[in-house]
Amino acid sequence: MFQHDLFEFPRLTQHNRETGRVYCVETGADAGATFPSITRVLAAKPNTGILEWRKRVGEHEANRISREATTRGTFVHTLAEAFLNNTLETPHNIAPTVIELWRLLQPWMSTHITTLHAQEQDLYSTRLRVAGRMDALATVDNKLTVIDFKTSRKPKSRDHIGNYFIQSTFYALSVYERTGHKVEQIVIPIVSPEQLQVFTTTPTAHFAELKEAIRFFYETTHDII
């Protein structure tokens, strides 16, 4: 059973507009403000690796793999959310591939996470002019930690997950801006059929990259809202 010490955050609503995803602040001092999502900000600069992969395997196959990955990731996130909420029951009618991934991830969560502070939490930053939804904020190995759960078809190298670190850095800075609590570390658990990988870093290590991504977005995107 995980302890719950939930932090308070303003309420946001998500809107998927023709120009892209935005979040609108509904409560608090910034009510009425609207910000683009962090995923949209990071997508403004094309990922050449993904573009080359799609060209190599073909659009039809790339779309099929992407749909399967999205479905698999959604199921694993749902299990992780229920587990952290202390409401997980024995999974039924879930694909064996998902159960295989969950059996790798669950022991790590049980061993390293003690207290949940927020989950599936919408965040925004007036300083950075960005918003987004964080997977989880928890005490991990006695440190206040942003957790971003990921699934993959195969193991990842640290060099290929730069945007994961940048995105989580935004969450960490937004937590501090909204609550005054300083996030000490970022943890990215990536589970694939082969293994569980757990990458750790600190928000300060990726702040410059985050600022550059936001600058690029605002300088190159005309229909921001």
N, C-alpha and C positions, 0 to 999 in steps of 0.2 A: 504494500500500500504506500503510495506516494503522499507526502505531506503537501498541503495546499496553502500558500501564502500569496494570494493574488494581489497584484498591483492594479491601481485604478488608471484607466486611460479614457480620453474623450472618445465618443462614438463617431464612427465614420460610416459612410455608405459607398459601395463600389458601383461604378457605372461604366459599362462597356459602350463607348460612343464610336462613331464612325472614325474619328481621329485617333482613337485608342482608349485604353483603360485609364480612368481617373478615379480619385477618391474625394468625396466631399465631407468636410468636417460638419457634424451635426450638433455637437455640444461643446461647451467650454468657451474660452475667450476668443478662439479663432473660428467660431461657428460661421458657416457660409463660405469659408475658403475652400478652394479646389486645387488639387495637385495631381500631376501625372504619376503613374505607378513606377516603381523602381525597375520592374521587369521591362517595361516599355522604354525607360531611359537607357538601360543597358543594351537593349536591342537596336537602338538607333545606330550603333556602329556595327556593321555587318560582321558576322563570325565567319571568317574565310574557311575555317576547318569544316564547319557544318555545310557551307555551300559546296565545298569540294566533295564532301561525302555524298550529298544529295545527287550531285552530278554523276558520281561514280556508280552508285547503285540504281539510279533512276528515280524519278518522282513517285511512281506508283509504289515501289518497294519502300522508299523512304517514308512515305505517308503511312504505309502499313506498320512499319516498325515504330513510328512515332505514336500512332494510336495505341498500339500494344503497350508501349512504355508508359503512356499517360494513364491507361487503365490500371496497370500494375502499380504505378506510383500512387494513384488515388487509393487503392485498397490498402497498401502498406501504411499510408498516412492515416487512414481511418482506424486501423488497428492500433497504431501508435497513440493516436488521440484518445481512444477509449482506454488504453492501458494507463496513460497518464492521469486520466480522470477516475481511475479505479473502478471502471465499469466494464472492463473487457470480459466477455464470456468466451467459452470455447467456440472458435470460428466454425461456421457451417457454410457449405456451398461456396467455398472459396477455392480458386484454382490451386492445384498443387505447387505451381511455380511461386505463387504468392506466399503460401505457407512455408515454403523453403526459405524465402527471404526473411519472413517474420521470425523464424526459428534462429536465424543468425543475429537479428537486431535485438530481439527481446532480452536476451541475457545481458547485453551491454547496458541497456536502459536500466535493468534491475540493479546492476552493480554500481553504476556511476551516478545516476540521477537520484536525488533525495527529495527535493522540494520543487513543486511547480509554481511559477509566478504569473505566467500568462500562456495562452495557447490559442493558435489561429487568431492572433491579435492584430487588428488594423492599427497602423502607426503612421504618423506624418511628422515632417520637420519643416517649420517655417524658415529656418536658416538655409536648409538645403533645397527647399521648394519641391519636395518629393514625398510620396506616400507609398504604402505597401502593406502586405500581410505577412507577419512573422509566424513561423511554425510553432516555436516554443521558446519561452524564457524560463530557465530553471537553474537551480543550484546543482552544478556538476562538479564532483570532486572538490566540494567546498568553495567553488567559485561561481559567481553570477555569470551565466552563460547564455548566449544566443545559440539555439540549436536549429539547424536546417537539415531535415531528413531528405536523403536522396536515394533513388534506386538507379541501377544501371545494368546493362546486359553483360558488361565485363568490367574488371577493375580499372580504376582511373589513376592517372599520374597527377601529382600536385600541380604540374605545369598546365594541366588542362582544365582546372577548376577555378581559374582566377575570378570569374564573374560570381561564383558562389561566395567567395570571400568578400568581394566588393558589396554584394547585395546584403550580406549579413552585417557588414560594417555599417551600412545605412541603418539597419534595425538597431544596432547597438547604440549609435549616436542618437537615434530617435527616442530610445528608452531613456537615455540620460536627459534629453531635452524635455521630455514629458513628465518624468518622475523624479529626476535627481539621483537615481541609482546608476552607478557606474558599472557597465558590463566589463568584466575582467577578461573574458575569453570568448572565442567563437569556436563551435564544434560542428563539423560537417560529417555525420555518419553516412557513408555510401555503401549500400548493400547490393551485392550482385550474386548470382548463383554460385560463384566461386568462393566469395569471402565477404566479410565485413571490413571496410576500411574506415578509420576514424581520423579525420584531419583536424588539427587544431591550429589556431592563430590568435592574434589580438587585433582589436579594431584599429589601433594606431598604425599597424603595419600596412593598412590598405586605404588610409584616409586620402592620400594624394591621388590614388587611382580613382576613388569615388568622386572626388572633386572634378577630376578631368572628365569623367564620364558624364557628369551633370552639365559641365560647361559645354561639352560637345553637343549634347541633346538640345540645350536651349539655344545654341548658336545655329543649329542645322534644322531644327523642327519648327515649322511655321504655325501649324495648327496644334498648339500644345494642349489646349483645353477643348 
